[in-house]
Each structure stands twice: as C-alpha cells, then as structure tokens.
Amino acid sequence: MRRRGVTVILGALITALLAIGVMAVPMPYVVLKPGPTVNTLGSDNGKEVIQVTKAPTSTSKGQLRLTTVGVQNDVELVWAIRGWFSNQQAVVPRDVIYPPDQTEEQVEENNKQEFQGSQSSAETVALRELGYPIQTYVAAVTDGGPSTGKLAKDDILTSVDGTPVTSPAKLTELIQAKPAGTELTLGYTRAGKAATVRVKTADDKGTPRVGVQIDKKQPHPFDVTIDLGEIGGPSAGLMFSLGIIDKLRPEDLTGGKIIAGTGTIDDEGNVGPIGGIPQKLVGADAAGAQLFLVPKDNCAEALRNAVSGLPMAEVATVDDALTALKTFTSGGTPKPCTAT
C-alpha cells in the first residue's frame, strides 16, 4: 500500500509538472490587447503631439484621442487561454500580425512607413479643410503627346469636364473614367490666369492618357509636424486630421469633451477601416471617452463589441467626423453606427 501510494503521488506530480511544461510552451499566436490612447491635442513624452510653427494655435478644453492595439508576442498556453475567455483581448494566429515571409523588424518598418503616410494624408486633408487646397500641376509635357502645345510645365490643373481636380489621384480617376479617344475639357491656371483647353486622350495599352507628368503642392504659410514616438500603422490618420484642424481653428471642436476614434485617411478625406476595433473601444472607454468615431466599414464589428455607456458615431469622411463632433458638442446625437 505504501509503495502504491508513493507511485500515485509521483504520478500526480509528474502529470502536474508536464502540465506546467505544456502551459509554458510558446504558442503560434499573439494576443491583442487594448493599447494606450493619446490625446492628439496634448503632449507625449514631454513634446506636443502636433506641433505648429509660424501660425497661432488655439487651446481646446477637451481631447481628441487616437486609439491603439497592444500586441503580446510571446504567448504561452496559459495566456492564450486567458485571452480566449476575455472580452477585452483577442487571440489570433501569429501570421496575421507577422506574415511568414517577413521578419518582425520588416513588419515594424512597414508600420512605421504606413504611420508616416497617414501623417502626410492627415496634413493634406486638414490643410484643405483650412482653406489650402492641393494643387495638381504639370511637371512635364510628353513630347508629341495629346497635350503638346496645349498645356505647359507648371500649369495647375483645376478641372476635367467641369469636375474639380482635388488631387493627382482625382485627376487620374477623371481622365480614366472615359474611354481612350474621348475629348476632355481640362481647366487650368497659368501664371494666375484661368483657362480651359480641349484634349483628346491617347490609348496607352488600354489606359487613357493626356500626355503629362503631374505632381502636387499645397502652399500654406505655416509648418505642421507630428511627433509620436513608437506608434505605427495607418489607423491614426483621422484623429491626426481632426487634431490639426482643431489646433488651427479658433473654435474648439471638442466642446470640452473627450472624443476618441480611429480610421485611416486618404488624400481625398475618405476614412478607411482598421483592425482591433474591440480593443480600441475598451481602451477609449478606459480613457474616459464620451464618443467614439468609427469608420463606416467597421460599424458592424463595433456594434458586436459595443461598450456600455460609450456611444459610437459612423464616419466615412473627415467631413462626417466634423459633423459628428459639431452635433455631439451641441447636445445632439451624431449619426449612429449601423450594421449595414
């Protein structure tokens, strides 16, 4: 009996040790958690997040907070189990965050580049809202092309068949909206004088072209810099745009309230979907947010993961976001998220 008892005890001990070993084995997953939120109107590590020089800035009583997702890389079984049963965390295959054909360093570098791109688009959109539109200009005219003798270097292209050109991408879209061989009316400004010219598009391997190389500029009398340390990815674009606008307009967009949100932004001011909505909602709530701006294409997911007491507003463009802020700070209810 004594030997049997010792055997049972040893067996239980070995089983427990094996279980502990299994629990400590790294898993091919990562855990997504609510990350820090940052007030784009405030400071981070002692520096203003949005820095403006050569222009007066206003001070807001409220906050415009970008939201982030924290990633736990080294996941043991015990952490995976906790994440699976948590309503604030998500356990996803490691390949979702770190593709097998990229190193962690490459992923981080891509995130850094996307972050810089989001800053550039955020500034572009904010400046246009502030009255400094993008100017799409002719960098060069292709010899013998459709625009030879009609357009010249440095001409600012303003419209295509009456539709305003708001960016190089918009110009390309308008030109390619009709088949090659179509005669278009191009509006332009040369040496400060507005004019129009008729140009018949050429067929370049099935793509309509007008025979010019284009670039963009956005003249403005001040400088804007965004300084935010280690945060990466494109999802802060919307909140950066709103932050720049708030700083350079006399009125307080926040109305003294704490507004959080997320979403990519392109040069046209369109707000795009992002990942990590459940974790960002939790992070925003923990930061005291009174409204969360949700990209339209994330609304269905946001509704499934709604946080009690945190209203959500659907936004598809920066103008939608500005309207939502104005409505909310005036005591109204912004357009709510819908599942469709």
C-alpha positions in Angstrom: 0.0 0.0 0.0 2.8 2.4 0.9 4.5 1.8 -2.5 1.2 2.2 -4.3 0.6 5.5 -2.5 4.1 6.7 -3.4 3.5 5.7 -7.0 0.2 7.6 -7.2 1.8 10.7 -5.7 4.7 10.5 -8.0 2.4 10.0 -11.0 0.3 13.0 -10.0 3.4 15.1 -9.5 4.8 14.1 -12.9 1.5 14.9 -14.5 1.4 18.3 -12.9 4.9 19.1 -14.0 4.1 18.0 -17.5 1.1 20.2 -17.4 3.1 23.1 -16.2 5.6 22.5 -19.0 2.9 22.5 -21.6 1.4 25.7 -20.2 4.8 27.3 -20.6 5.4 26.2 -24.2 5.3 29.2 -26.6 2.2 29.1 -28.9 1.9 30.2 -32.6 -0.4 33.0 -31.6 -0.3 36.6 -30.4 -2.7 38.3 -28.0 -4.3 41.6 -29.0 -5.0 43.9 -26.0 -6.2 47.5 -25.6 -3.3 49.7 -26.2 -2.6 53.2 -25.0 -4.7 56.2 -26.2 -3.1 59.5 -27.0 -4.6 63.0 -27.0 -3.6 64.5 -30.3 -4.1 67.9 -28.9 -1.8 67.3 -25.9 1.7 66.1 -25.3 3.5 62.8 -25.3 6.9 62.3 -23.5 7.1 66.0 -22.9 6.5 67.0 -26.6 3.4 68.3 -28.3 2.0 65.6 -30.5 1.0 68.1 -33.2 3.5 71.0 -33.4 2.6 74.1 -35.5 5.0 76.9 -36.2 4.6 80.2 -38.0 0.9 80.4 -37.1 -1.2 81.0 -33.9 -2.9 77.9 -32.4 -5.9 77.5 -30.2 -6.2 75.6 -27.0 -9.1 73.1 -26.6 -10.8 72.2 -23.3 -11.4 68.7 -24.4 -9.4 65.9 -26.0 -9.2 64.1 -29.4 -7.7 60.7 -28.6 -6.3 58.3 -31.1 -6.5 54.6 -30.0 -4.1 51.7 -30.4 -3.9 48.0 -30.0 -1.2 46.3 -27.9 0.3 43.1 -29.3 1.7 40.4 -26.9 4.2 38.4 -29.0 5.4 35.6 -26.7 2.2 33.7 -25.8 2.3 30.7 -23.6 -0.8 28.4 -23.4 -1.9 30.0 -20.1 -2.0 33.4 -21.8 -3.8 32.1 -24.8 -6.5 30.5 -22.6 -6.9 33.8 -20.7 -7.2 35.6 -24.0 -9.8 33.2 -25.4 -12.0 33.7 -22.3 -11.5 37.5 -22.2 -13.9 40.0 -23.7 -11.1 42.6 -23.9 -8.5 40.5 -25.7 -8.3 38.5 -28.9 -6.0 35.6 -29.6 -5.1 35.4 -33.3 -2.6 33.4 -35.3 0.8 34.9 -35.3 0.9 35.0 -39.1 -2.0 37.6 -39.0 0.3 40.2 -37.5 3.7 38.8 -38.6 3.4 37.3 -42.1 5.8 34.3 -42.5 7.6 36.0 -45.4 8.6 39.0 -43.2 10.7 39.4 -40.1 9.4 41.3 -37.1 11.8 44.1 -38.0 10.3 44.3 -41.5 6.8 44.4 -40.1 7.8 47.2 -37.7 9.4 49.1 -40.6 6.3 48.8 -42.7 4.2 50.0 -39.8 6.5 53.0 -39.5 6.1 53.8 -43.2 2.3 53.5 -43.0 2.3 55.8 -40.0 4.3 58.4 -41.9 2.0 58.1 -44.8 -1.0 58.6 -42.6 0.6 61.7 -41.2 1.1 63.1 -44.7 -2.5 62.4 -45.7 -3.8 63.8 -42.4 -2.0 67.0 -43.0 -3.2 67.2 -46.7 -6.8 66.8 -45.7 -6.6 69.1 -42.7 -5.0 71.9 -44.8 -7.7 71.6 -47.5 -10.4 71.9 -44.7 -8.5 75.0 -43.5 -8.6 76.6 -47.0 -5.3 75.4 -48.5 -6.3 73.1 -51.3 -4.0 70.7 -53.1 -2.7 72.0 -56.4 -2.1 69.3 -59.1 0.4 70.8 -61.5 2.1 69.7 -64.8 5.6 68.6 -64.0 6.4 67.9 -67.7 4.6 67.6 -71.0 5.2 64.4 -73.1 6.7 65.3 -76.5 4.2 64.5 -79.2 1.5 63.6 -76.7 -2.1 64.9 -76.6 -1.2 67.9 -74.5 1.8 69.1 -76.6 1.2 72.8 -77.5 -1.9 72.9 -75.2 -0.5 72.5 -71.6 2.8 73.7 -70.3 5.1 72.9 -67.4 3.8 74.4 -64.1 0.2 74.7 -65.3 -2.2 74.0 -62.4 -4.9 71.6 -63.5 -8.2 72.5 -61.9 -11.0 70.5 -63.5 -11.9 67.8 -66.0 -15.2 68.4 -67.9 -16.2 70.8 -65.1 -15.5 68.4 -62.2 -12.9 69.9 -59.8 -9.5 68.2 -59.5 -8.8 67.9 -55.8 -5.7 65.7 -56.0 -3.5 63.9 -58.6 -5.4 60.7 -57.8 -8.7 62.5 -58.6 -7.3 63.8 -61.9 -6.3 60.3 -62.9 -9.7 59.0 -61.9 -11.5 61.6 -64.0 -9.3 61.1 -67.1 -9.7 57.3 -66.9 -13.4 57.4 -66.3 -14.0 57.7 -70.1 -12.5 55.5 -72.9 -9.4 56.5 -74.7 -10.1 58.8 -77.6 -12.5 60.9 -75.6 -12.1 64.7 -75.9 -11.9 66.2 -72.5 -12.2 69.8 -71.4 -9.3 70.5 -69.0 -9.4 73.5 -66.7 -6.1 75.0 -65.7 -4.4 78.1 -64.3 -1.2 79.5 -65.8 0.5 82.5 -64.3 -2.6 83.2 -62.2 -5.0 83.2 -65.2 -7.7 80.6 -65.5 -8.4 78.9 -68.9 -9.6 75.7 -70.5 -8.4 73.5 -73.3 -9.7 70.5 -75.2 -7.5 67.4 -75.1 -8.2 64.1 -76.8 -6.9 61.2 -74.7 -4.5 58.8 -76.1 -4.6 55.0 -75.7 -1.6 53.7 -73.6 -2.1 49.9 -73.6 -5.8 50.3 -72.9 -5.4 53.2 -70.4 -6.5 56.8 -71.4 -3.7 59.4 -71.1 -3.4 63.1 -71.7 0.4 63.1 -72.1 1.6 64.9 -69.0 3.5 64.1 -65.9 1.9 65.5 -62.8 2.9 66.3 -59.2 1.2 68.1 -56.3 1.8 71.0 -53.9 -0.2 72.6 -51.2 1.1 76.1 -50.4 0.5 77.2 -46.8 2.2 79.8 -44.6 3.0 77.6 -41.6 4.6 74.2 -40.7 3.0 71.2 -39.2 4.9 68.4 -37.5 3.6 65.2 -35.8 5.8 63.6 -33.2 4.6 60.4 -31.6 7.4 58.1 -30.8 6.8 54.4 -31.2 3.3 54.2 -32.5 3.0 52.7 -36.0 0.4 51.8 -38.7 -2.1 54.0 -40.6 -5.0 53.9 -38.3 -4.4 57.3 -36.6 -5.0 59.3 -39.8 -8.5 60.5 -39.0 -7.6 61.7 -35.5 -4.5 63.5 -36.7 -6.5 65.4 -39.3 -9.0 66.4 -36.6 -6.2 67.4 -34.3 -4.6 69.7 -36.9 -7.9 71.3 -37.8 -8.7 71.9 -34.1 -5.3 73.5 -33.4 -5.5 75.9 -36.3 -9.2 76.9 -36.0 -10.2 79.4 -33.3 -13.3 77.3 -32.3 -12.9 74.3 -30.0 -14.0 71.2 -32.0 -14.2 69.1 -28.8 -16.7 71.3 -26.8 -14.7 70.4 -23.7 -15.5 66.6 -24.2 -13.2 63.6 -24.7 -13.6 62.2 -28.2 -11.8 59.1 -29.3 -11.7 57.4 -32.6 -9.8 55.5 -35.3 -9.5 55.2 -39.0 -7.2 55.6 -41.9 -7.5 58.6 -44.2 -6.5 59.2 -47.8 -5.8 62.5 -49.6 -9.5 62.8 -50.5 -10.5 62.7 -46.9 -12.1 59.2 -47.0 -12.0 57.3 -43.7 -11.0 53.7 -44.1 -11.5 50.6 -41.9 -8.8 49.3 -39.5 -8.2 46.3 -37.2 -8.6 45.9 -33.5 -11.9 47.7 -33.0 -12.9 45.7 -29.9 -9.7 46.5 -28.2 -9.8 50.2 -29.2 -13.3 50.6 -27.8 -12.2 49.2 -24.5 -9.1 51.4 -24.5 -11.2 54.5 -25.3 -13.7 53.7 -22.5 -10.8 53.3 -20.0 -9.5 56.8 -21.1 -12.9 58.4 -20.3 -14.1 58.9 -23.9 -17.6 60.2 -24.3 -17.9 59.4 -28.0 -16.1 57.1 -30.4 -15.7 57.8 -34.1 -16.0 54.5 -36.0 -15.1 54.1 -39.7 -18.3 53.2 -41.6 -16.9 49.8 -42.7 -16.1 48.9 -39.1 -19.5 49.6 -37.8 -20.9 46.0 -37.9 -17.9 44.8 -35.9 -18.1 47.8 -33.5 -21.8 47.0 -32.8 -20.9 43.4 -32.0 -18.4 44.6 -29.5 -20.1 47.7 -28.2 -19.0 49.1 -24.8 -21.9 50.1 -22.5 -22.0 53.8 -22.0 -19.8 54.7 -25.0 -21.8 56.0 -27.9 -20.4 55.4 -31.4 -20.7 57.7 -34.5 -20.4 56.4 -38.0 -17.9 58.3 -40.2 -17.0 57.7 -43.9 -15.2 61.0 -44.5 -13.4 63.7 -42.4 -16.5 65.9 -43.1 -18.6 63.2 -41.5 -16.4 63.4 -38.5 -16.5 67.2 -38.2 -20.3 67.0 -38.5 -20.4 64.3 -35.8 -18.3 66.5 -33.5 -20.5 69.6 -34.1 -23.7 67.6 -33.5 -22.3 65.9 -30.3 -20.9 69.0 -28.7 -24.1 70.9 -29.4 -26.1 68.3 -27.4 -27.4 66.3 -30.4 -26.9 62.7 -31.4 -24.4 62.0 -34.2 -25.3 59.5 -36.9 -25.0 56.2 -35.1 -23.3 53.1 -36.4 -25.4 50.7 -38.4 -24.7 47.1 -39.3 -25.1 47.6 -43.0 
